[in-house]
């Protein structure tokens, strides 16, 4: 009895000591960053990772970060998470999430989705959505083939996180099925109610006499461009867990998300003005629960709440859609980022459930 009690006490004292040691070790690990160049078959990829090197102030876009650029990787937890940015986005608006994931030991890779990033924004919407999942798979291949990371990573179980258009990508990686004609049907039925989702930044409604003309023009273009009813599907058996933040989702066949192919979690914003929640994230949650997880909600957050850091100086329509509502407190984000890291730790670091061990469905 005495020896059993001693063992329990030893374990009780050992756990916080181990946690403290792990925290101290991570305190010496900088946020490494490197880039893989654009290739013929795949876009450029920005990679964040644990690095045992001094960081320096680095300017990227409108932001300044503390990064260890091209430093040698340090040991991590051996898992990879792919982050899919939103329409017209970049890796830089997800650095705070990347830092949290790297502190948990993950390597984080972000493909620059062709035709739909901050440097190349000529083909947003369904044209981009159709190619993005393959770009995620190419990013996994690229990181797995890089000699700096190949020996440190097990890419048989990879996580995918996506926000907005990246959330659409994430749902595709979770087994979701959508079509261009599905987008058209949604917009034909709910154009005025979900105008920003259907039209993007091309124009806005002004609640005036010309709105009828704007709606008519938008409907003509949408009905002309998006007629293809071919189901769009993409399954990569290496993807073992998915998080979708404020996803574009109205064009999905919700039956395909009723039983996600892999563990799926959603992040939502209560005041999303770009992707009206009842047509997007709320529909996904209604379809997939209880087989998915509502990981975090920001009731006062807008669509851009999940951009961290948020680009400064946004004005006009993009500012109206992405800037924070006056009463939203960004202090809620670190806990949400930790919840994302915890979800991937649970799903990627443990023993895979039997349904995942047998491969894709």
C-alpha positions as CSV (number, residue, x, y, z in Angstrom):
1,X,0.0,0.0,0.0
2,X,2.8,2.4,0.9
3,X,4.7,1.7,-2.4
4,X,1.5,2.3,-4.4
5,X,0.9,5.6,-2.6
6,X,4.5,6.6,-3.2
7,X,4.1,5.8,-6.9
8,X,1.0,7.9,-7.2
9,X,2.6,10.8,-5.4
10,X,5.7,10.5,-7.7
11,X,3.4,10.6,-10.7
12,X,1.5,13.6,-9.3
13,X,4.7,15.6,-8.9
14,X,6.3,14.4,-12.1
15,X,3.5,15.6,-14.4
16,X,3.8,19.3,-13.6
17,X,7.6,19.0,-13.7
18,X,7.4,17.4,-17.1
19,X,5.0,20.1,-18.3
20,X,7.3,22.8,-17.0
21,X,10.3,21.2,-18.7
22,X,8.4,21.0,-22.0
23,X,7.4,24.7,-21.7
24,X,11.0,25.7,-20.9
25,X,12.2,23.8,-23.9
26,X,9.7,25.5,-26.2
27,X,10.7,28.9,-24.9
28,X,14.0,28.4,-26.6
29,X,12.4,27.4,-29.9
30,X,11.9,30.2,-32.4
31,X,9.3,30.4,-35.1
32,X,11.2,29.2,-38.2
33,X,10.1,30.2,-41.6
34,X,11.2,29.1,-45.1
35,X,9.7,29.0,-48.6
36,X,9.4,26.5,-51.4
37,X,9.3,28.2,-54.8
38,X,6.5,28.0,-57.3
39,X,6.8,24.9,-59.5
40,X,5.2,23.9,-62.7
41,X,2.6,21.6,-61.0
42,X,2.2,23.4,-57.7
43,X,2.2,26.9,-56.1
44,X,4.8,28.3,-53.7
45,X,4.5,27.1,-50.1
46,X,5.5,29.0,-47.0
47,X,6.5,26.8,-44.1
48,X,6.6,27.6,-40.4
49,X,8.4,25.2,-38.0
50,X,10.2,24.9,-34.6
51,X,13.7,26.4,-35.0
52,X,16.6,26.3,-32.5
53,X,17.9,29.7,-33.6
54,X,17.7,33.3,-32.8
55,X,14.8,35.1,-34.4
56,X,14.9,38.6,-35.9
57,X,12.4,41.2,-37.0
58,X,11.2,40.4,-40.5
59,X,8.9,42.5,-42.7
60,X,6.3,40.5,-44.7
61,X,3.5,42.4,-46.4
62,X,2.2,45.1,-44.0
63,X,3.4,43.1,-41.0
64,X,6.6,42.8,-38.9
65,X,7.2,39.4,-37.4
66,X,9.9,37.7,-35.2
67,X,11.1,34.9,-37.4
68,X,14.1,32.7,-37.8
69,X,14.3,32.7,-41.6
70,X,15.7,29.6,-43.2
71,X,17.0,28.4,-39.9
72,X,17.6,24.6,-39.3
73,X,14.5,22.9,-38.0
74,X,14.4,21.8,-34.3
75,X,12.7,18.6,-33.1
76,X,8.9,18.9,-32.9
77,X,6.0,16.4,-32.6
78,X,6.5,14.9,-36.1
79,X,3.2,16.1,-37.6
80,X,2.3,18.4,-40.4
81,X,-0.7,20.9,-40.6
82,X,-1.6,22.5,-43.9
83,X,-3.3,25.9,-43.7
84,X,-5.4,27.1,-46.7
85,X,-5.8,30.8,-46.8
86,X,-8.9,32.7,-47.8
87,X,-9.7,34.4,-51.1
88,X,-7.1,37.0,-51.9
89,X,-5.2,36.0,-48.8
90,X,-1.7,35.0,-47.9
91,X,0.2,33.1,-45.1
92,X,0.9,36.3,-43.2
93,X,-2.7,36.7,-41.9
94,X,-2.4,33.3,-40.2
95,X,1.0,33.7,-38.5
96,X,-0.5,33.9,-35.0
97,X,-2.2,30.5,-35.5
98,X,1.0,29.1,-37.0
99,X,2.9,30.3,-34.0
100,X,0.5,28.5,-31.7
101,X,0.7,25.3,-33.7
102,X,4.5,25.5,-33.9
103,X,4.7,26.0,-30.1
104,X,2.8,22.7,-29.9
105,X,5.4,21.0,-32.1
106,X,3.7,21.1,-35.5
107,X,5.2,22.0,-38.8
108,X,2.8,24.3,-40.7
109,X,2.8,24.7,-44.4
110,X,0.7,27.2,-46.4
111,X,0.3,27.0,-50.1
112,X,-0.2,30.3,-52.1
113,X,-3.3,29.3,-53.9
114,X,-2.9,30.2,-57.6
115,X,-5.2,32.9,-58.9
116,X,-6.6,33.6,-55.5
117,X,-3.9,35.2,-53.3
118,X,-2.8,38.7,-52.4
119,X,-0.3,38.7,-55.2
120,X,-2.4,37.0,-57.8
121,X,-6.2,37.4,-57.4
122,X,-7.5,36.9,-60.9
123,X,-9.5,33.7,-60.4
124,X,-11.4,33.6,-57.1
125,X,-14.5,31.7,-56.4
126,X,-15.4,28.3,-57.9
127,X,-12.5,28.3,-60.4
128,X,-10.1,28.5,-57.4
129,X,-12.1,26.1,-55.2
130,X,-11.8,23.4,-57.9
131,X,-8.0,23.4,-57.8
132,X,-7.3,24.2,-54.2
133,X,-7.6,20.7,-52.8
134,X,-5.0,19.4,-55.2
135,X,-2.7,22.3,-54.2
136,X,-3.1,21.1,-50.6
137,X,-2.0,17.6,-51.6
138,X,0.9,19.1,-53.6
139,X,2.0,21.1,-50.5
140,X,2.1,17.8,-48.5
141,X,4.2,16.3,-51.2
142,X,6.5,19.3,-51.3
143,X,7.2,19.3,-47.5
144,X,7.6,15.5,-47.4
145,X,10.1,15.7,-50.2
146,X,12.2,18.5,-48.6
147,X,15.3,17.1,-47.0
148,X,15.1,19.5,-44.1
149,X,11.7,18.1,-43.0
150,X,11.4,14.6,-44.5
151,X,13.2,12.8,-41.6
152,X,11.3,14.8,-39.0
153,X,7.8,14.3,-40.2
154,X,5.3,11.4,-40.5
155,X,3.0,12.6,-43.3
156,X,0.7,9.6,-43.2
157,X,-1.5,11.6,-40.8
158,X,-1.8,15.3,-41.7
159,X,-4.1,18.1,-40.5
160,X,-5.8,20.7,-42.7
161,X,-7.0,24.1,-41.5
162,X,-8.8,26.5,-43.8
163,X,-10.5,29.8,-43.4
164,X,-13.3,31.3,-45.7
165,X,-12.4,30.0,-49.2
166,X,-9.8,28.0,-47.4
167,X,-12.6,26.6,-45.3
168,X,-14.2,25.5,-48.5
169,X,-11.0,23.7,-49.3
170,X,-10.9,22.2,-45.8
171,X,-14.5,20.8,-46.2
172,X,-13.4,19.2,-49.5
173,X,-10.5,17.6,-47.8
174,X,-13.0,16.2,-45.2
175,X,-15.0,14.4,-47.9
176,X,-17.4,17.2,-48.9
177,X,-18.9,17.2,-52.4
178,X,-19.8,20.3,-54.3
179,X,-20.5,21.7,-57.8
180,X,-20.4,24.9,-59.7
181,X,-24.1,24.5,-60.5
182,X,-24.7,24.1,-56.8
183,X,-23.2,27.5,-56.3
184,X,-25.5,28.8,-59.0
185,X,-28.6,27.2,-57.4
186,X,-27.8,28.8,-54.0
187,X,-27.3,32.2,-55.5
188,X,-30.4,32.0,-57.6
189,X,-32.4,31.2,-54.4
190,X,-30.7,33.6,-52.0
191,X,-28.9,36.2,-54.0
192,X,-30.1,39.3,-52.0
193,X,-29.7,37.5,-48.7
194,X,-26.1,36.3,-49.4
195,X,-25.0,38.8,-51.9
196,X,-21.4,39.2,-50.7
197,X,-20.9,35.5,-50.9
198,X,-22.3,35.2,-54.4
199,X,-20.7,38.3,-55.9
200,X,-17.6,39.0,-53.7
201,X,-16.0,42.4,-53.9
202,X,-17.1,43.3,-57.5
203,X,-20.1,45.3,-56.2
204,X,-22.4,45.8,-53.3
205,X,-26.0,46.5,-52.6
206,X,-26.8,50.0,-51.5
207,X,-30.5,49.7,-50.6
208,X,-31.5,52.1,-53.3
209,X,-33.4,52.0,-56.6
210,X,-30.4,50.6,-58.5
211,X,-30.3,47.4,-56.4
212,X,-32.7,45.7,-58.7
213,X,-30.3,46.3,-61.6
214,X,-27.4,45.1,-59.6
215,X,-29.2,41.9,-58.6
216,X,-30.2,41.3,-62.2
217,X,-26.7,41.7,-63.6
218,X,-25.3,39.4,-60.9
219,X,-27.8,36.8,-61.7
220,X,-27.1,36.9,-65.4
221,X,-23.4,36.4,-64.9
222,X,-23.8,33.7,-62.3
223,X,-26.3,31.8,-64.4
224,X,-24.0,32.0,-67.4
225,X,-20.8,31.0,-65.7
226,X,-21.7,28.3,-63.3
227,X,-23.7,25.6,-65.2
228,X,-21.5,22.5,-64.6
229,X,-23.1,20.1,-62.3
230,X,-20.1,17.7,-62.2
231,X,-19.5,16.8,-58.5
232,X,-16.2,18.1,-57.3
233,X,-14.5,15.6,-54.9
234,X,-10.9,15.2,-53.7
235,X,-9.7,12.7,-51.2
236,X,-6.2,12.5,-49.9
237,X,-5.8,9.5,-47.5
238,X,-3.0,11.3,-45.7
239,X,-5.4,13.9,-44.3
240,X,-6.6,12.7,-40.9
241,X,-8.2,15.8,-39.3
242,X,-9.8,19.0,-40.6
243,X,-10.7,22.4,-39.1
244,X,-12.9,24.7,-41.2
245,X,-13.1,28.4,-40.0
246,X,-16.1,30.4,-41.3
247,X,-16.2,28.3,-44.4
248,X,-17.8,29.1,-47.7
249,X,-20.1,26.1,-47.9
250,X,-23.5,26.9,-49.6
251,X,-22.6,25.0,-52.7
252,X,-21.9,21.7,-50.9
253,X,-24.2,18.7,-51.0
254,X,-24.7,18.5,-47.2
255,X,-25.3,14.7,-47.4
256,X,-21.6,14.4,-48.2
257,X,-20.8,16.1,-44.9
258,X,-23.3,14.3,-42.7
259,X,-20.6,11.7,-42.0
260,X,-17.2,13.4,-42.6
261,X,-14.4,11.1,-43.9
262,X,-12.2,12.3,-41.1
263,X,-12.6,14.1,-37.7
264,X,-14.0,17.6,-38.5
265,X,-14.2,20.7,-36.4
266,X,-15.7,24.2,-37.2
267,X,-14.9,27.7,-36.1
268,X,-17.7,30.3,-36.4
269,X,-18.3,34.0,-36.1
270,X,-21.7,35.3,-35.1
271,X,-21.6,38.5,-37.1
272,X,-20.1,37.2,-40.3
273,X,-21.3,39.7,-43.1
274,X,-19.4,38.0,-45.9
275,X,-20.6,34.4,-45.6
276,X,-24.1,34.6,-44.0
277,X,-23.8,31.9,-41.3
278,X,-27.2,30.3,-41.9
279,X,-26.2,29.5,-45.5
280,X,-22.7,28.4,-44.7
281,X,-21.2,27.3,-41.3
282,X,-24.6,26.8,-39.7
283,X,-25.7,24.5,-42.5
284,X,-22.5,22.4,-42.1
285,X,-23.0,22.1,-38.4
286,X,-26.6,21.1,-38.8
287,X,-25.6,18.4,-41.3
288,X,-22.6,17.0,-39.5
289,X,-23.4,17.0,-35.8
290,X,-22.9,15.0,-33.7
291,X,-20.1,13.6,-36.0
292,X,-18.3,16.9,-36.0
293,X,-17.2,19.4,-33.4
294,X,-18.1,23.0,-32.9
295,X,-14.6,23.9,-31.7
296,X,-15.0,27.7,-31.1
297,X,-17.5,30.5,-31.7
298,X,-16.8,34.2,-31.7
299,X,-20.3,35.6,-31.1
300,X,-19.3,39.2,-31.6
301,X,-16.7,38.5,-34.3
302,X,-17.0,39.2,-38.0
303,X,-15.7,37.3,-41.0
304,X,-12.2,38.8,-40.5
305,X,-12.0,37.8,-36.9
306,X,-10.1,34.7,-37.8
307,X,-7.4,36.7,-39.6
308,X,-4.6,37.2,-37.1
309,X,-3.0,39.5,-37.6
310,X,-5.7,41.5,-39.3
311,X,-4.4,43.6,-42.2
312,X,-4.3,47.3,-41.2
313,X,-6.1,50.1,-43.0
314,X,-8.8,48.1,-44.8
315,X,-11.4,50.5,-46.3
316,X,-14.4,50.3,-48.6
317,X,-16.3,47.1,-49.0
318,X,-13.4,44.9,-48.0
319,X,-13.0,46.9,-44.8
320,X,-16.7,46.6,-44.1
321,X,-16.5,42.8,-44.5
322,X,-13.3,42.1,-42.7
323,X,-12.7,44.8,-40.1
324,X,-13.8,43.9,-36.5
325,X,-17.1,45.1,-35.2
326,X,-16.5,47.8,-32.5
327,X,-17.4,45.5,-29.6
328,X,-15.3,42.5,-30.7
329,X,-12.3,41.7,-28.4
330,X,-9.4,40.0,-30.1
331,X,-8.2,38.8,-26.7
332,X,-10.5,35.7,-27.4
333,X,-8.2,34.5,-30.3
334,X,-5.3,33.0,-28.4
335,X,-7.7,30.5,-26.6
336,X,-9.3,29.7,-29.9
337,X,-5.9,29.1,-31.5
338,X,-5.0,26.8,-28.6
339,X,-8.2,24.9,-29.2
340,X,-7.2,24.3,-32.8
341,X,-3.8,23.0,-31.7
342,X,-5.5,20.8,-29.1
343,X,-7.8,19.4,-31.7
344,X,-4.9,18.4,-34.0
345,X,-3.0,17.0,-31.1
346,X,-5.9,14.8,-30.1
347,X,-6.5,13.6,-33.7
348,X,-3.0,13.4,-35.1
349,X,-0.8,12.3,-32.2
350,X,-2.8,9.5,-30.8
351,X,-3.6,6.1,-32.2
352,X,-5.9,6.5,-35.3
353,X,-9.4,5.1,-34.9
354,X,-10.2,1.9,-36.9
355,X,-12.2,3.9,-39.5
356,X,-9.1,5.9,-40.3
357,X,-6.7,2.9,-40.3
358,X,-8.5,1.3,-43.3
359,X,-7.8,4.3,-45.6
360,X,-10.2,6.5,-47.6
361,X,-13.9,5.8,-47.8
